[in-house]
């Protein structure tokens, strides 16, 4: 079957408990959810763009991919779902963001329709050798919050307008039937990623929204766990005064951009329908956004707002309905392969994810890793059943009962009533991770990249950024073509 993947950026999964929350203006996503299997508790492999996306594509955690942060190279020899499907005879195409770092900007895609929105080089490399350092020119800061509001065009809107347009044009082209292979089209948007700025038509939808303040108000700096304090420092919190109005405007713009995306997704699904093509459809985000809960913004945390993402799949073999068993974005790669009848046995022993076509109940604990800016050593986490467990060599353990404490306000790691759960999850983490080795590998990668980046920016610079190619001599009508044949072949449907 054909496969359409719709990916968004930084969409908080808590707003998708069973499809989009009823108060969100998202009719196209709501209609898609009604014919989809909806995974209420899907987690990113890593709550940051490039690591999360490399894991989503490969079915591997960052400790395997080596994509620890937004400037770590995605290895060309690591198979992705695009490789698996292309090897099996699929056309594979990407419109939009995937935050590939390194000279390979394809990773199995046969065609890319746009460039990426973020740089492909090593310039955004954090440095564990300098704990507490802020690299101001690319680190997040809270200016995204204080500057929230309305605009009719931004850097990100310009990008996503192009992503949607190119995706629709590709669907038109696919309908013409010039290539009889099945297709996999990935459409990847950068919204609702901050800055929190939206077009007026979407902003106005949320004038009377009851959800413009977080459930958990901002906490004093000293009341946060050590990693959250590091995130505050990385985000330069001392140089910003966040008011209630800032919070309301930021959340309003964020919700407005969900509606903006809903329109874009509606355009794509409408084009698919009008061109009479059928496809399995998968909707997912790379990670979430804390959106002011506890005073935290953006991602980089294992708290629910940052790590939990929406996942919906509409496909034969998956009955519409809600699945509450925890799953992971690394399950997408084997699920797509299974959906397309692709044999992954040659790489199965090294694949962390599992096919969700076999049922989420067959899945073990969901693992997460984070080793980028705002951390001084790798963090790891496990979600199993009602519990979430997190660990870092620098910090006290955390254990949360998400059934009884969905806002993760009570750390049960020292509660005798939960000793058995803590012991079990600690043993699973011990068996899975050597944190000292993980830390050493991250540091080695960072140090190498700092040397390479400085060297390559000294003298003539050859960028890795993907340059979409358009052959003007092959577009529309040219004199090596027969006009009559061209007009007939480029029409769909024909004869009506």
N, C-alpha and C positions, 0 to 999 in steps of 0.2 A: 504494500500500500504506500501511497504518498504520505509524507510526514511534514507537518508544519509546526515549527517550534517558535513560540512567542515568549521572549525573555525580556524582563524589565530589570531595573537597577534600583536597589535599596528600598524595596517594597516590604514593609513590615507585615509579617504573616499573621500577627494577632488581629489585623483588620480583615482577615479572610478565615474566620472560624469554620465556615461552611459555604464557600464562595464569598464574594464581596459582602461586607456587612450591609444590612438593609438601608442604612442611612447614607451610604456612598452612592453618588450618581454614576453608576457604571452599568448601564443596561446591557451592553454587549458582553461584558464579562459575566454578568448575571445569567444571560441566556446560555453562554458557554458552560457555566458551572452546572446548569440544570441537566446537561447531557454528558457530564464528566464525572469520573471518579475524583473526589476531592480529598486531599490528604491534609487533615487539620493540623498535624504536628510534623511538618517537614522542616529539617534543619540544614543550613548550609554547612559545607565541609570546613569553611573558614570565613569569618565575617569581614571580608575585604574583597574588593573587586577581582583583581587578577588571580589570587589564590583560589577564591571561590569558583571562578569560571574555569580555571584549569582543572580543578577537581570535578566540576560538573561535566566537562567534556570527556575526561579520561576515566572517571570512576575510581580515582585514587585520591588519597589525602595529600596535603602539602608535603608531609615528610617523605612521600614517595616521589611526587612530581618535582620537588625542589623549588616550586613556586611559592615561596614563603611570604612574599610581599608584592607590592605593585611595580617592582622593578627587577623581579627575578625571572630569568629566562625559562620559557616553557620548552622542554626538550623536544626536538624534532622526532626522536625515535620512540616517543611515548604515544601509543595509539589512542585516538579519540573516537567518539561515535561517528565523526565524519569519515575517518579512515575505515572503520568497520563497514559502514554503509556503502562507501564508495567502492571498496574492495568487492562487495557483493553485487555491484552493478547499479548503484544509485547515482543520480546527479546530486551533488552536494553544493549548496550555495549559502552564503552568509550576506545578509544586509544588516550593517550596524556594528555595534560594539562587541568586542570579546576580550579586549585588553591583553592581546598577545605581546609579550616582550621578547625581543630577539630578532634575528634576521629572518626566521621562518614566520611569515605572517599569514599562513594558510592552514596548517595543521589538519590537513585532510580535506579542506574545502576546495572544490574544483574552481569555484568562482567567488570573488568578493565584489559586492556592488558599491560599497562605500569605503572610505578610509576609516580608521578608528578615531575616537574622540580624544584619546589620551596617548602620550608618547610611548614609543616602542623600545626606548633605550634604557640604560641603567641609572638614569639621573635621579630617580625617586628611591634610591636605596637607603634604608635606615642603617644605623651603626650602633650595634650593641656595645662597642668599645667606648661610647660616649653617652652613658645613661643620663637622661634629662635634657639632652640637646634638642632644641626645636629648629628644624630646617624651614625657615619661615616662608620661602618662596613656593613650597608645595605642600606643607602640612595643612590640615584642616584648621580653621579657627572659627570663632563664633560670629564672625562677620556675616556668615550665611544666615544667622538667626536675626541679628540686629538689622540686616539689610533686606529682610523678607518683604514681599509685596507684589506689585503688578507690573508686567511689561508685555509688550506685544511681540517682541523678538529678543532672544538671548542666544548665547553660544549653544546652549543645550537644545533650545527649540529649533534652531536652524538645523542642528544635527538630526533630531528625531523627525522633523518634517521630511528631510531627505531620505531617512531610513524607510519611512512608510511609503513614500513615493516610489522608491526603487523596488521595494518589495512588491507593490501592486503591479509595476511594470513587468517585473519578472513573472508574476502569476499570469499576466496577459500573454507573455512570450511562451510560457510553458503550455498554455492552452492551445497554441497553434499546432502542437504535435510534431515539431521538427525532430525531436529526440524521443524515442519510444521508451527510454528507461524510466523507472519510477524516480521520484524526486524527493529530496529532503531540503526544505528551505528553512533556514534559521533567521528570524527577524529579531534583532536585539536592540532595545531602546536604552537611552541613558536616564530618562525620567523614571520615578520621581526623585532621583538623586538631587541633593542640594546643589546649588543655592535654591532657597525656597522662593521661587519667583514663578508666577503663573499668568496666563492670558486672562483678560478681564471677563470673558464669557464663561470661563470655568471658575474663576474667583467668585463671581456673583452667585454661583450655585450654593455656596457654603456660608452665606451671610448670616443665617440663623442656625448654623450647625451647633449641636449640643456637645460636640467632642473637641472643642478647641483648646481645652486644657487637659494635661495628662492626668491619669488616675492617681499617680504617686507624685506629689509635689517635689520640688527641688530640695535636696538634703544638704546639710552643712558638709563642707569638704572633709572634715575630720570624721564624719559618720560613714563615709564611703569605704569600701574595701580597697586594698592597695592598688589593684589594677585599675579600678575606676578613678582613683586619685591620679594615676599616671595618665589616664586619658584626659582628665581635666587639664593637667599640665601641658600635655601635647597640644590641646586645643586652645591654649593661651587664655584660659578663663579669667585670669586676673586683670586682663586689659579690656574686659567687656562687662557691662552691667546689663543683665538680661531682665527685662520688665515683663509683666504679664501680657502687655500688648505685643511685645516681640514674640512671645510664645504663641499667642493666638494667631498672629499673622503668619508665622512659620508653618504652623499646623494647617491653617486654612489654605495656604499655597500648596502644601504637600497634598492635601486631599484634592485640591483643584487639579493638580497634575496627574492624579489617578484618573480623573475624568477626561483630561486631555489624552492620556494613553488609551482610555476606553474608546474614544473617537477614532484614534489611529488604528486600533485593533479592529474596530467595526469596519473601517474602510477596507482593511485587508480581508476580513472574512466575507464582506460583501463582494469583493472582487473574486474570491474563490468561488462563491456561490454563482455569480453571474457568468463565470467562465465554465460552469458545470464540471468542476473538478472536485474530487473527493479526497480527503486527507485525514489521517489521525492528527489530532491537535494537542499539543502540550504547552501549558502556560506555567511559567516559573520565574522566580527572581533569584539574583545571585546572593543576596543577603538582605537584612532589614535596616531599620533606622530607629534608634531609641526615641527620637522625636520629643525630647524633653522629659521623658519619664525619669524620675529621681534626679533631674537636672542634667542627665546625659543626652548628648546629641550624636547623630551619625551612627557609626557601626563600631567594629573593633572590640566588641564585648560578647560574652556568651549569654548575657541576659536575653530574655525572650524577644524583645523588640528588635534586637540586633541580629540574632542568630536564627530566628524562625522565619520561614518564607512560605508564600503560597505555592502550592503545586496542584495542578488540575490536569487530568488526561482524559480526552475524549477519543476513544478508539475501540474497535471491535475486540471483544475478549475482556473488556473492563466495564462492568456494570456501573451506571451512574449511581452515586451515593457517597456517603461520608465514611472515610477511614480514619480512625483516631490513633491507630498504632504509629509510633514514631518511625519516620523514614528519613532519608537523606538525599540531598541533591546528587550525591555520587551514585545513587541508584538509577539516575536518568540514563546513563550510557548503556548499562546492560539491559534496561527496559526497552530502549530504542532498538537495540540489536535484536532482542527477543521478538519485538513487534514486527521487525522486518525479516524474521527468519534467519538471522545472521548467526553463524557459529563463532563464539568468542573463546572456544576451548583452548586455543593456543596461548591466550593471555589470561585465562580464567584464574590460574593459581595466584596471579599478582593483582587481581581486581578486587577492590574492597567492596564495591557496590553489589547489589543483588537486583534481579529483575522483579519489578512490582507486578508483572503479569502472573507471577506464581503466588501472589498474596503477601501483603505486608506482614502478616502474622508469622511468616517464616523467617523474618529478619531478626538479627541479634541487636545488641545495643548500638545506638547511633553515636559515632565518634566525631569530634570537632577538634581543630587545631588552630592556633593563632601565634604568629611569630613575626609581627611587623611593627610599624610605628606605634608608640604608646605602650610597647612591652619592652622589658629589659631581658627577658628570657622567655622561652616558649610556654604557652598555656595550652592545656588539653582539657577536653570535656567529654562526658558520656551522658547520654539520655537513655534510660531504660525504664519502661513502665511509667510510674508516677514521679520518679526521681531524676534529678539532674545533678551530676557530680562534676566539679571542676578542680583543677590542680595546676599549680605553678611552683617551681622549686623555690621561688622567692616569697611565696605567700601561704597563708593558712588555707587548708582545704575548705571547699564549700559544698554543701549538700542541701538541695531544695526539694520539697514535696510540692510538685506543681498542681496536684489535685486540690490540696488544701491551702496552698500559698501561691497562686498564679502570678503574683507580683514579685515573688522571690525576695521577701523582706526578712525572712527568718532563716538564718543559717543553722542547719541541724547537725553539723559535723561533730559537735560536742554534746549532742543530746543523747543520753543513754537509750532512749526509746527507739532510736534509729541506728543503733550500733551495727545491727546485722546488715542493713542496706549499705551503710558506709563501708563495712569490711568487704562485702562482695564487690562493690564498685571499685574500691581501692585495689583489690586483687586483679580485677580486669584491667585497670590502668597499668598496674605493675607489669602484667604479662604483655601488654601492648606497647608501652613506651619506655625507653631509656632516656630520661629527660636530659641527663648530662651529655649523652651522645647527640641528641637532637639539638641541644644548644650549641655544641661544637660545630655541627654541620651548618647551622644557620650562620654562625660567626665566620666560618671559612668562606661561605658563599658571599656574604656581605663584603668581606675584605677583598676578595678577588674582584668583585664588581666595581668597587671604588677605584681600584687600580686601572681596570679596563676603561671605565667611563672617562676618567681624567685623561688617559692616553688618547682615546678616540676623539676627544674634544680639543685636542692640541694639534693645530694645523688643519688640513683639509678634512671636512666632515662629510661622511656619507651616511645619510639617515636610513633607518630601517622602516620608517613609517610606510604603510601600504599605500601605493599609488594606484587607484582604480584606472584601468585602461579602457578607453573607448576608441575603437578603430573607425574614424570618420569615413574612410573609404568603403566600409562594409555596412554603413547605416543608411536607412531609407532607400533611395534609388541611386544607383551608379551605373556607368555605361558598360560594365562587364556583366550586367544583369539583364534579364528579359523582363520588361515592365509588366507584361501580362501575367507571367508566372509569379512575379513578386507580389503583385496586388492580390492574386488568388491565395498564395501561400500565407500571407500575413493577415488574412481575414479569419476571424473566428466569432461566431459560427459561420460556416459557409452555406450558401444556397438559401438563405432566409431573406 
